């Protein structure tokens, strides 16, 4: 498939790009600073741009089969309106170009799923991480109101651990301890599986160990 990835130079985005290339997909990585993406591959095209620029987003979206977003605020302690505006641009550009499959990485600390995240994340989601939570909730709202075939993947607390392929996913799973966690490599695996798994279209699965 031809896949466009927003947030490709972030830690989870990097894993998503790497695994997608291993699977033989043709990837366009939308990044603000190409030097931050430490991957070179014959099937990788780097598109430099800013998600707040609608024209650039539209130019990037054209010709793809599916779009992923692992975008997040630069700081988890500050609300970033530019990322919210960027997701709005992505949705509008996809609708305008008839590209329907959108897979967005959200976070389990949003209000709707926070009760399943474990005691620690339930507390942090409304205190230390309240601005990160608000950002994801605002972006989820934009996506839910779209005509796209979206999947919102609510990830547990991310780590830099290795790929295991042994994780739980579903709309009603719960943390086994005080804080649900998962590696970025395993989240990337689950995200990519949504290209062929149609059971979560317009649904909101969680993913955790």
N, C-alpha and C positions, 0 to 999 in steps of 0.2 A: 504493500500500500504506500501511497504518498501521504506522509504525516507531517503536520506542522506542530511544533512544540514551542509554546510561550513559557518563558522562565527556564530556558534550556541551560543556562550557565549556572544556575543554582545547584545545590548538592543533590536534591532529588531529581531535578531536571537533567543533570549530568547522567545519573543512573538510567533515566528513561531513554535518553539519546543512545547511550552505550548498548543497552539491551535491545532496543529497537533495531539498531544497526546489525547486531548479532543475529537477529531474526530475519534479516534480509529486506527490511523496509527501506524506502527512500525518505530521508529526513530533511526537513527544513527547520533549522534552529533559529528562532527569532530572539535576538539578544541586543542589548544596548551596547555592550562592549565585547566585540568578538575575541579579544585577547583573553577573556575570562573563561572561554570554552576550550578546554585542553583536549580536544579530540580532532583527529583528522581521518577522513574516510572518503572513499570514492563516491559513496552514496549519501554523503552529508553536504548540504548546502547551508551556509551561514547567511542569514538575512539580518543586517544591522538596522535597528530602528527603535522607536519609543512607542509603547502601547498607547500613549495618550494622543498619538498622531493617527487619526482615522485613515487618512490616505495610505500611509505606510502599512497599516494593519490590513487594509483591503488588498493592497498589492501582494502582501505576503500570503493571504488566505487563498487567493485564486489558484485553482488547479489541484487542490488537495482533496483527499478522501476523508480525512478525519483530522480533528484539531484537539490537542491536549493543552492544558494549562497547569503549571505548577507554580504560578506566580504567587508571591507573598510580599508583605510589607518589608521594607528595608530594616525596620526595627519592630520586634514584637510588642514594644511598649509605646508605639506611636501610631495613631490612625493614619493610613496612607490613602488619601482620596484618589491619587493618581492611579493606583492599582484598581480601584473600583471603576474609575472612568475607563481604564484600559480593558477590563472585562466587558464593559458595556460596548466598547468599540469592537471587540472580538465578536460578540453576539450579533451586532448590527451588520458587520461585514460578512459573517457567515450566512445570515438570512438573505442578505442582498445578492449573494453569489450562489445560493442554493446548496451550500455545503452544510449538512445537517448534523453530523456526528460530532459531539463535543463532550470531552471527558475532562472534568475539572477536579483537581485535588483540593478538598476542603480539610477541615479539622474536626475532630471529635468533640472539641470543647464548645462548639456552638450549642445554643440553648436546647435545641430539639433532641440532641443525642448525648448531652453532657451527663445525664443520669446514668448512662451505661459506661462511662469512662473511668470509673474508680474515684475514690474519695479525693485524692490529691488534685486531679484534673478538674473535678467538680468545684473545688475551692479556687484553684488558679484561674479557671475560666471566667470567673466574675471578679477577680482581683488583679493579680499581676498580668494576666493575659487578656484583660477585658477589651483592650483596643484591637488586638489580633482577632479576638472572637467577633467583635463588631464588624471588622472588615470582611471576614468570611461570610457573616450573615448578610451583609449588604450585597456581596457578590453572588451569593446563592440566590437571593431574591431576584436579581436581574436575570439570571440563567433560568430559574423556574418559570418566569413570566414569558420566556421566549418560545418560539415555535420549533426550536431545535430538538433533536434526539439526544438529550443530555443525560449524563450520569454524574452525580455528585458523589465523589468518593471521600468519605470522612475518615481521615487517617488518625490513628492513635499517635502518641508522642513519638517523634522520630529520633532514630539513632543512626550512627554510622556503622552499625553491625553488618555482618556478612549476609549474603543471600542464603536463605534456608529453603524457601518454597513451602515451609510449614507454618502457615498462619490461618487464622479464621476470618471469615468474611460473611456479611449478611446484614439485614436491616434491623435485627433485634438481638444481636449478640452483646455480651456484657464483659467488662474487665474481670480478670481472675484475681487481681490484686488491687492495691491502692491507686495504681496508675497504669492504664493500658499503654503498651508500647509496641513498636515495630521498627524494623530497619528500613532505611530508604530503598535499599535494593529489593526488599520484598514488596514494598509499596509500588515501586516501578513495575514489578512483575504483575501485580494485580491490575494496575492501570492498563497495561498493554493487553491483558486478557480481555478487556472490555471491547476490544476491536472485533472479536468474534463471539463474545458472550453477550447475547441480546436480552438476557433476562433482567438486566438492570437499567434498561432504557427508561428514562424519566423516573428513576428511582434513586434512593440515597443509601447505598450500602456503607457499612463501616468495615474497617480492616484492622486487625490487631493480632497479637499472639494469644 
